[in-house]
Amino acid sequence: MKNASGEGFSLSLLSRELNKIDRRLEKLEERLTGMERDVASLRVWGSILSFLLPSLLLALLVARLKLS
């Protein structure tokens, strides 16, 4: 087969290249899914720490005031 510019090309070559692109996109999707899990985990830890740290600081302040 020939394209519009008259150069020959192979459908099997095109198919292989498309398969490579497809595999790369699948790998990219797996990486993004992993990153989404990591971000969700960080959000959970951030929520936990945002609750615990002020509570801990308040407890330390109250304990220090009681000792004074």
C-alpha positions as CSV (number, residue, x, y, z in Angstrom):
1,M,0.0,0.0,0.0
2,K,1.1,3.6,-0.6
3,N,0.0,6.7,1.3
4,A,-0.9,10.0,-0.3
5,S,2.7,11.1,-0.6
6,G,3.6,7.9,-2.5
7,E,5.8,6.4,0.3
8,G,5.2,2.7,1.1
9,F,4.2,1.7,4.6
10,S,3.4,-1.5,6.3
11,L,0.2,-2.2,8.2
12,S,2.1,-4.7,10.4
13,L,4.6,-2.0,11.3
14,L,1.7,0.4,12.2
15,S,0.1,-2.3,14.2
16,R,3.2,-3.0,16.2
17,E,3.7,0.7,16.9
18,L,0.1,1.0,18.1
19,N,0.6,-2.0,20.4
20,K,3.7,-0.4,21.8
21,I,1.8,2.8,22.5
22,D,-1.0,0.8,24.0
23,R,1.4,-1.0,26.4
24,R,3.0,2.3,27.4
25,L,-0.4,3.8,28.1
26,E,-1.3,0.8,30.2
27,K,1.9,1.2,32.2
28,L,1.2,4.9,32.7
29,E,-2.3,4.2,33.9
30,E,-0.9,1.7,36.4
31,R,1.5,4.4,37.7
32,L,-1.2,7.0,38.0
33,T,-3.4,4.5,39.9
34,G,-0.6,3.9,42.3
35,M,0.0,7.6,42.7
36,E,-3.8,8.1,43.4
37,R,-3.5,5.5,46.2
38,D,-0.5,7.2,47.6
39,V,-2.2,10.6,47.6
40,A,-5.3,9.1,49.2
41,S,-3.1,7.6,51.9
42,L,-1.3,10.9,52.5
43,R,-4.7,12.6,52.9
44,V,-5.7,10.1,55.5
45,W,-2.4,10.6,57.4
46,G,-2.8,14.3,57.1
47,S,-6.3,14.2,58.6
48,I,-5.1,12.1,61.4
49,L,-2.1,14.3,62.2
50,S,-4.2,17.5,61.9
51,F,-6.4,16.1,64.7
52,L,-3.7,14.6,66.9
53,L,-1.1,17.3,66.9
54,P,-3.3,20.1,68.2
55,S,-4.8,17.7,70.7
56,L,-1.3,16.7,71.9
57,L,-0.1,20.3,72.1
58,L,-3.2,21.3,74.1
59,A,-2.6,18.3,76.5
60,L,1.0,19.3,77.0
61,L,0.0,23.0,77.6
62,V,-2.6,21.9,80.2
63,A,-0.2,19.6,81.9
64,R,2.5,22.3,82.0
65,L,-0.1,24.8,83.5
66,K,-1.0,22.2,86.2
67,L,2.6,21.8,87.2
68,S,3.1,25.5,87.5
